[in-house]
């Protein structure tokens, strides 16, 4: 009987200890799992450990996906009486700085449609274009005006390699538009450009300045054709652009005098296909 009493007492003590341990485990389980160890200096030795509390996830709306339309853009983002100055075929170390100076004097912004290898060769000018608040446009690798009759793989190489070189020269700034050389767009080239984040970009007023028709003729073309739409095409590369520079000195103040403002072509809103 005495041995049985000792045994019974021992079992009772053991059961009590197990019960306490199970109760403690149950309390921990109810508050959400493992405990975090007490940080050093937070309560000192022997301080009770506080169960980990997971922060509530904020109820944030999903970020909308921006879709770049494949339609060729002509309209101005600002609408109204805004015009879009676009400058093609550069950058050129002689003419691009002069064009930039005139734009700055008139508080005007422009889109510069650049040839990939020229952007790489004159990265300082690409960076200046971006630093002064203008936008970048991919004008392909070689300005092949017959690329609309070339294989899709060739078009892709011209477009995407040009974009890559321009963005590298710009220090990572985004190329926001694609303009086909001579307007040689195809459904495939428009689709590839839009998929790469570039809006296909057209024009409404072709100044023909690349033909060097004379400053007066360039200015007259702008004044006569502006009712066609807001996007005006000039060139800062591909040859002697002295007439373009002189014409811009006259055209930009004239546009301001007509109540025109300077903006950028649409990128994400639907436009004329």
NORFENLIN-V868583 format. One record per residue. N is the residue number from 1. PSI is psi in degrees with one decimal (999 if undefined). OMEGA is omega in degrees with one decimal (none if undefined). NEAR is the number of other C-alpha atoms within 8 Angstrom. Layout:
BEGIN
n=<N N>
psi=<PSI PSI>
omega=<OMEGA OMEGA>
near=<NEAR NEAR>
END
This chain:
BEGIN
n=<1 2 3 4 5 6 7 8 9 10 11 12 13 14 15 16 17 18 19 20 21 22 23 24 25 26 27 28 29 30 31 32 33 34 35 36 37 38 39 40 41 42 43 44 45 46 47 48 49 50 51 52 53 54 55 56 57 58 59 60 61 62 63 64 65 66 67 68 69 70 71 72 73 74 75 76 77 78 79 80 81 82 83 84 85 86 87 88 89 90 91 92 93 94 95 96 97 98 99 100 101 102 103 104 105 106 107 108 109 110 111 112 113 114 115 116 117 118 119 120 121 122 123 124 125 126 127 128 129 130 131 132 133 134 135 136 137 138 139 140 141 142 143 144 145 146 147 148 149 150 151 152 153 154 155 156 157 158 159 160 161 162 163 164 165 166 167 168 169 170 171 172 173 174 175 176 177 178 179 180 181 182 183 184 185 186 187 188 189 190 191 192 193 194 195 196 197 198 199 200 201 202 203 204 205 206 207 208 209 210 211 212 213 214 215 216 217 218 219 220 221 222 223 224 225 226 227 228 229 230 231 232 233 234 235 236 237 238 239 240 241 242 243 244 245 246 247 248 249 250 251 252 253 254 255 256 257 258 259 260 261 262 263 264 265 266 267 268 269 270 271 272 273>
psi=<-41.3 -42.8 -41.0 -36.5 -43.4 -41.3 -42.2 -40.5 -39.5 -43.1 -38.9 -41.9 -43.5 -43.2 -37.9 -41.4 -41.4 -40.2 -41.1 -42.5 -43.0 -37.5 -41.4 -42.1 -41.8 -39.1 -40.4 -42.6 -34.2 -25.9 7.4 27.0 -144.4 149.0 148.5 140.5 148.2 127.3 151.2 130.3 -3.1 74.1 -17.2 -178.0 138.6 -2.3 142.8 144.0 137.2 127.5 146.8 137.4 118.6 129.2 144.3 137.3 126.2 146.1 81.1 134.4 148.2 139.7 127.6 145.0 126.8 123.4 128.8 117.1 153.2 -12.6 146.9 124.8 138.1 -29.7 165.4 141.7 -42.8 -17.6 -156.4 -129.0 21.7 146.3 156.6 113.8 124.7 139.1 121.2 158.6 5.0 -160.3 153.2 130.9 -21.1 -46.6 -34.2 -44.2 -36.9 -40.9 -43.2 -40.0 -43.6 -41.1 -43.2 -41.0 -30.4 9.2 45.1 146.1 157.8 165.3 126.9 112.6 107.0 150.3 130.8 -56.5 -32.8 -35.9 -43.0 -40.7 -28.9 55.1 -29.1 -37.6 -37.2 -44.5 -36.7 -42.1 -47.1 -44.5 -29.3 11.6 12.7 170.3 158.8 147.1 138.5 121.2 28.1 -174.1 -37.4 4.7 50.0 106.9 -2.2 13.6 -16.5 -12.0 10.9 163.2 155.5 -39.0 -38.2 -44.6 -43.4 -44.4 -43.5 -42.8 -53.3 -35.6 -38.3 -46.2 -44.6 -46.3 -39.3 -44.5 -37.3 -43.6 -32.1 -1.9 23.6 -4.0 147.0 136.0 118.7 -12.1 161.1 126.9 121.4 137.9 128.0 15.8 21.2 60.4 153.1 160.8 -37.6 -44.6 -37.4 -41.9 -44.2 -41.3 -46.4 -40.0 -27.9 7.6 13.4 126.5 126.5 132.6 123.5 -153.8 159.9 -29.6 112.1 108.3 -14.0 24.3 -22.5 -18.9 -5.8 60.7 -3.2 145.4 -43.6 -38.2 -38.7 -46.9 -42.6 -37.9 -43.3 -48.1 -38.4 -34.5 -4.2 -32.4 -16.7 -25.1 174.0 -9.1 118.6 134.1 122.3 175.7 141.4 5.9 176.1 13.2 -164.1 116.7 27.3 -35.9 -38.2 -45.7 -46.1 -39.7 -40.4 -34.5 -25.7 -40.7 -44.9 -46.7 -35.5 -43.6 -42.8 -39.6 -22.6 5.3 17.2 147.8 164.0 124.9 -150.9 155.6 156.1 151.1 -47.1 -15.5 147.2 145.6 -173.9 125.5 999>
omega=<-178.8 178.0 179.0 179.6 179.1 -179.4 -179.8 179.8 179.4 179.1 -180.0 179.2 -179.2 179.5 179.1 -179.7 178.6 179.8 178.8 -180.0 178.9 178.3 179.4 178.1 -179.9 179.2 178.6 -179.1 -177.2 -177.5 167.7 168.2 -172.0 175.7 173.6 176.5 179.3 178.6 177.2 178.9 -179.1 176.3 175.4 -177.6 176.6 -180.0 -179.3 177.8 -177.4 179.6 -179.7 176.7 -180.0 -179.8 178.8 177.8 178.9 -179.6 -175.0 177.3 179.4 179.1 -177.4 176.6 179.5 179.9 176.6 -180.0 177.8 178.8 -178.6 -176.9 172.9 -172.7 177.7 178.4 -174.6 -176.7 177.7 -176.9 178.5 174.1 178.7 175.0 178.1 -173.0 -172.7 164.2 177.7 -0.1 179.8 -174.3 179.3 -169.8 -177.7 177.9 179.2 177.5 179.6 178.8 -179.5 177.6 -179.8 179.9 -177.2 -179.4 -177.3 174.6 -177.6 171.1 179.7 179.6 -167.7 172.3 -173.0 -178.6 177.8 175.6 178.6 -177.5 -176.4 -176.0 179.0 179.2 177.3 179.2 177.7 177.4 -179.1 -177.1 -177.9 169.7 177.8 -179.7 -176.3 179.2 178.9 179.0 175.8 -176.7 -171.0 -179.0 179.7 -177.0 176.8 -173.9 176.3 176.9 -178.9 -179.9 -179.1 179.8 177.5 178.1 -179.5 179.4 179.5 -174.9 -172.3 176.4 176.4 178.4 -178.3 -178.3 -180.0 -179.2 176.1 179.1 -178.4 -177.7 177.0 178.1 -173.7 168.4 -168.8 -176.7 171.4 175.7 179.1 177.3 -179.7 -178.1 -176.6 177.4 168.4 174.3 179.1 -178.1 176.9 179.9 -178.9 179.0 -179.1 178.9 178.4 176.7 -177.1 177.7 173.0 -171.0 176.4 175.8 175.6 -177.7 176.4 -175.8 -176.9 -177.6 178.9 177.6 -178.9 -177.9 -175.3 -177.7 -177.8 -179.4 178.9 -179.2 -179.3 179.0 178.2 -176.8 -176.7 -172.9 -178.2 175.0 178.5 -177.5 -166.8 -172.8 -172.8 -175.4 172.1 178.5 173.1 179.7 176.9 179.0 180.0 -177.2 179.2 178.8 178.0 -179.7 179.9 179.3 179.1 178.5 178.3 -173.9 -174.6 175.2 178.0 178.5 178.2 178.4 177.1 -179.2 179.2 172.7 -177.5 -179.6 -177.3 177.0 177.1 176.2 -170.8 -179.5 177.6 -178.5 -178.4 179.5 none>
near=<4 5 6 7 8 8 8 8 8 8 8 8 8 8 8 8 8 8 8 8 8 8 8 8 8 8 8 12 9 7 7 8 8 8 9 8 6 10 5 6 5 6 8 7 4 5 7 5 8 8 11 8 4 4 4 4 4 4 4 4 4 4 4 4 4 5 5 12 11 11 11 12 15 15 11 14 9 7 7 4 8 12 13 14 14 13 13 13 13 16 15 11 8 6 13 13 10 9 11 9 8 11 12 9 7 8 6 11 12 14 13 13 15 16 17 17 9 11 16 11 6 12 10 7 12 13 11 8 12 12 7 6 7 11 11 13 14 17 17 18 11 7 10 7 10 7 10 9 5 8 7 8 6 9 12 10 9 11 15 11 11 16 12 9 12 16 12 10 14 11 7 7 8 6 13 12 14 14 13 13 10 5 8 10 8 7 6 7 12 14 9 9 16 13 8 7 10 14 18 15 12 10 12 13 14 10 11 9 13 9 5 9 8 8 11 7 8 14 12 8 11 13 7 7 10 11 6 7 11 16 16 15 13 14 14 15 13 8 5 6 13 7 11 13 12 9 12 10 9 9 10 11 9 8 10 9 7 6 7 10 10 11 14 13 12 11 12 9 7 6 11 7 6>
END
